[in-house]
């Protein structure tokens, strides 16, 4: 009899908790939806993964090397993907950053929210919201080692 009563108590508590979660979900879903929309860039005709693949082509056209695309959706809330690549010198890093911003605007109608860093420093970051493009000199890439820092992220693509 006591066990039956305990089971009923647990069922009641579980039903109460489920009801609370449903109420929270109804409240949070619109907020999450608004937050997701606020993370989107410009025209956002392409999803972030499609934009990343388009920008890989841009990097290859400008002779960027050691290209890695990381899926961070399970590890981070600030971005879905990192696109990481090398430029051999300041001039190439500048050309990569300019071409990435220009191609994203022309081909995907996606505007870079910001471009941080400088080619002279060895690290340029192009921020598209859900996609962050990291352009490194080989020395700075080895120093910061983002792939090791985000080792739990799924590697979508790697090109040496």
NUMILO-188314 format. One record per atom (N, C-alpha, C, CB): residue in one letter; x, y, z. Coordinates in steps of 0.02 Angstrom, whole numbers, plus 50000, padded with zeros to 5 digits. Atoms other than C-alpha are relative to their C-alpha. Glycine has a CB too. Example, Ala and Ser with C-alpha at 12.3 -4.5 7.8 and 13.67 -1.06 7.14 Angstrom:
<rs>
A500454994150000 A506154977550390 A500455006050000 A499505000150062 S499584994149997 S506844994750357 S499615005550037 S500205002349929 
</rs>
This chain:
<rs>
X500414994050000 X500005000050000 X500435006350000 X499545000050060 X499564994249996 X501405012150044 X500355001249933 X500514999050057 X499664999250065 X502325008849882 X499535002749948 X500294993349977 X500494997550047 X500755011849782 X499885007550010 X499344996250007 X500104992949985 X500505028549869 X500615004149978 X499885000950075 X499394996550021 X502325033449836 X500015000749923 X500624996250024 X500024999750073 X502115029149652 X499515005349976 X499814993149971 X500494994850018 X500555039849641 X500295006950011 X499354999150041 X499694993549985 X501505054149724 X500505001949945 X500354999750069 X499514998650052 X502915052649597 X499675001649933 X500474994149992 X500364998650061 X501685052149453 X499705007050001 X499444994849989 X500284993349993 X500825067849519 X500555005349991 X499665000850068 X499444995350005 X502515076649537 X500255000449927 X500574998050047 X499775000150070 X503025071149362 X499515003849955 X500094992849975 X500514996450040 X501385077549288 X500045007450013 X499294997450017 X499944992949983 X501595094049380 X500625003049966 X500055000950077 X499384997550031 X503385095949317 X499915000649925 X500594995250016 X500134999850072 X502845091849138 X499585006049982 X499664993649977 X500434994150012 X501485105049149 X500415006450005 X499425000150050 X499584994149992 X502755117849211 X500455000949940 X500424999650065 X499554999650058 X503955113749069 X499625002149937 X500344993249988 X500404997950058 X502565115348939 X499845007450003 X499354995949997 X500154992949992 X502105132349009 X500635004149983 X499775001550073 X499374996550014 X503935137849003 X500154999849925 X500594997050039 X499865000750071 X504115131148826 X499575004749959 X499894992749978 X500444995450036 X502595140948767 X500245007250005 X499284999450027 X499754993349989 X503365156548841 X500675001149964 X500085001450075 X499334999250026 X505145153348781 X500044999349924 X500454995150032 X499955001050072 X504805147548602 X499985006549960 X499434995549977 X499984993750037 X504335164948538 X500645004050013 X499395004250018 X499384996549985 X505845172248628 X500594997049963 X500134999950075 X499465003450037 X507005159248553 X499965001549926 X499984992450012 X500104998550070 X506265162448383 X500245007149984 X499264999149981 X499774993150010 X506555181148400 X500765000550004 X499685004750051 X499284999949992 X508325178148460 X500344997149939 X500224996350064 X499715003050059 X508695166648314 X499965004749941 X499644993449983 X500074995350055 X508015179548192 X500495005850008 X499295002749996 X499544994449989 X509095193048272 X500724998149984 X499965002550072 X499335002350016 X510635182248242 X500134999749925 X500124993150031 X499935000550072 X510305181648056 X500325006349972 X499324998749967 X499654994450031 X511275192747939 X499625002649940 X500714998049980 X500244996950061 X510755204647802 X499374996949970 X500534999849949 X500575003050033 X509585196547675 X499894992850020 X500105000449926 X500025006849977 X509985179147739 X499634995449953 X499684999750068 X500295004650048 X509505170547578 X500314993050007 X500105002649929 X499675006449990 X510755156847619 X500074998650074 X500684999949965 X499875002049932 X510895147247780 X500755000450013 X499734992850015 X499294999049982 X512545148547874 X500454994549972 X500075000250076 X499595005350029 X513175131547814 X500095001049925 X499694993150014 X499944998650072 X512805135847632 X500465005949989 X499315001549970 X499554994250005 X513665152647658 X500724997850011 X499805005550050 X499335002549987 X515165143547731 X500294996449939 X500004995250061 X499765003650060 X515295132247578 X500155004949943 X499484994849977 X499874994950051 X515165147347463 X500665003650015 X499415005049997 X499394996449981 X516555156047561 X500624995549995 X499935002750070 X499445004550011 X517655140547551 X500245000749928 X499804992550015 X499824998950070 X517605142947362 X500395006649992 X499375000049955 X499664993550002 X518125161047387 X500714999350026 X499625005450040 X499345001049970 X519575155847498 X500454996249951 X499954996150067 X499605003950049 X520145143047368 X500205004349941 X499604993949976 X499844995650056 X520045156147230 X500575004850017 X499385004049980 X499474995449979 X521185167547331 X500614996350028 X499735004850054 X499435004249982 X522395153247365 X500114999450076 X500625002649968 X499945001449928 X522015151747551 X500154992750010 X499355002150037 X499805006949988 X522655135847630 X499774997550069 X500774999349994 X500165003249937 X522325123647772 X499315002150025 X500535001650053 X500694997849986 X520435126347772 X499654994850044 X499615001049933 X500395004349954 X519385119347915 X499335003350014 X500394998750066 X500664997649982 X517525121047944 X499764996050060 X499504999349940 X500225003249938 X516935117348122 X499275001550013 X500435002350059 X500704999349980 X515135114448176 X499995000950076 X499574993849977 X500004998349928 X514935122948346 X499305000150031 X500325006750011 X500694999349975 X513045121548365 X499884996650067 X499524997049949 X500085003549935 X513205109248511 X500435003150055 X500174992749992 X499534997449950 X514605118948598 X499915007550015 X500684998849977 X500014992849990 X514205137448579 X499325002949979 X500565003449959 X500624996550018 X512735149448570 X500145006249958 X499615001950062 X499844993850036 X513655163948489 X500114999049926 X500615003150029 X499905001550071 X513975155248322 X499854992749987 X500725001849978 X500125006950020 X513525139548227 X500624996849969 X499424999649951 X499425002750037 X515105137648122 X500605004650005 X499824998849927 X499364996550009 X516935142748119 X500284997749933 X500504998750059 X499615001550060 X517795143547950 X500695002850014 X499675003149934 X499324998149982 X519665143947983 X500464998649940 X500254996350064 X499525001350054 X521025146047852 X500635004350009 X499675001549931 X499364996449999 X522795152347823 X500095004349939 X500584995050006 X499744995950054 X523475166347719 X500755000650013 X499655007149997 X499275000449991 X525345166447690 X500335006650020 X500324997649937 X499714993549982 X525645185147712 X499455005250009 X500495002349945 X500484994749986 X524805201747755 X499575001649939 X500365006350023 X500364998450061 X524325205247575 X499474994849984 X500495000749941 X500485005450014 X523485188347554 X499435000150052 X500354993250000 X500524999549949 X522545190147721 X499515005749984 X500315001050069 X500424994250019 X521895207247664 X499554998149941 X500435006249983 X500385002050060 X521355200147495 X499464994850019 X500474997049947 X500495005049978 X520485185347580 X499425003450036 X500344994950046 X500534996749962 X519525196547701 X499555004149954 X500315004650054 X500394995950046 X518985208547564 X499574995749953 X500455004549958 X500375004450046 X518475194547445 X499434996350036 X500474994949969 X500525003549961 X517505185247581 X499415004750012 X500284997550067 X500544995149988 X516515200847627 X499625001749935 X500285006450032 X500304998250064 X516215205247444 X499594994349971 X500555002149950 X500375005850028 X515705187747386 X499384998450041 X500464993849998 X500595001349959 X514535185447534 X499465005049984 X500185000350075 X500494994850015 X513695201947492 X499704998949930 X500335006950004 X500245000650069 X513575198847304 X499644993449986 X500585000749952 X500285006550017 X513215180247296 X499474997550049 X500564995049996 X500465002649949 X512275177147459 X499585005450033 X500394996350053 X500364994449969 X511615194347504 X500075000050075 X499254999849981 X499855000249929 X512425192047674 X500535005350015 X500254992950023 X499534994749982 X513275207047753 X500404997950061 X499635006650013 X499595001249942 X514735205047870 X499815005050054 X500775000549983 X500184995549945 X514235212048039 X500605004150021 X499734996050060 X499394996449985 X516035216748072 X500604996249974 X500075001350076 X499365002950017 X517815213648020 X500485002550053 X500245002049927 X499564998349944 X519015213148167 X500714997849985 X499754996650065 X499305001750008 X520895212548177 X500295003349938 X500094992549996 X499674997250059 X522135217148044 X500474994849971 X500395006550018 X499535004750031 X523185207647919 X500705000250032 X500055001449926 X499344999349969 X524745214548003 X500064996250066 X500165007450011 X499985003649937 X524265206248167 X500014992549990 X499395001950043 X500005007250014 X524095189248082 X499334996650012 X500524996750040 X500665003049987 X522255186748127 X499465005049980 X499924997950074 X500574995950020 X520725193848040 X499374995750010 X500065002449924 X500635003449987 X518965189148095 X499455003549961 X499834999850076 X500584997350036 X517475191547979 X499384996850031 X500054998549921 X500585002449961 X515845190148077 X499375000649959 X499945004050066 X500655000350035 X514255184647987 X499454997850048 X500044995249940 X500505002049951 X513305181048148 X500074992650016 X499305001449975 X499975007249989 X513055162148139 X500644996849974 X499404996649968 X499385002450029 X514665160148041 X500565005050016 X499934998949924 X499414995849987 X516355166848100 X500564997449957 X500195000050076 X499455001950043 X517765166747974 X500655002650031 X499905002749927 X499354998349971 X519515166448050 X500544999349947 X500154995650063 X499455000150049 X520945171047934 X500655001150039 X499905005649945 X499394999949960 X522655167448009 X500624999949957 X500014994250048 X499345001650025 X524475168647967 X500174993250031 X500545005650018 X499845006649972 X525245151347995 X500245000350073 X500524996649957 X499744999549932 X526155157148153 X499445001450050 X500535005650004 X500554998349954 X524595164848232 X499514994250006 X499645006449976 X500455005849996 X523555149648189 X500284994850047 X499874997049930 X499685004849955 X524795138448275 X499975002650073 X500744998849979 X500004997149933 X524855150348425 X499314999550033 X500225007449996 X500675000049971 X522965151748451 X499684993149999 X499565004949964 X500215007050005 X522595133748396 X499254999150016 X500414995850047 X500725000449989 X520695135848384 X499724993049993 X499645004749952 X500245006950009 X520465118048323 X500084996050064 X500364996649942 X499895003649937 X521195111548486 X499555002850055 X500745000450022 X500444996849951 X520215124148590 X499284997549993 X500035007749993 X500685002450014 X518595118448507 X500014992849976 X499665004649947 X499925006950023 X519075100148493 X499374995850005 X500554996650040 X500635003749996 X517325094448542 X499545001549940 X499635001750066 X500404998250058 X516635102848385 X500094994849945 X500195007049974 X499985004650057 X516205092048235 X500365003449941 X499274997849980 X499654997450058 X517395094548089 X499584998349938 X500734997049994 X500435000950058 X516265097147938 X500434998949938 X499545006049989 X499575000450059 X517685099247814 X500715002050019 X499735004549942 X499304998249990 X519585099847813 X500364999149933 X500344995750056 X499615000250062 X520675104047663 X500695002550015 X499675004149943 X499314998049987 X522555104547677 X500295004149944 X500434994050012 
</rs>
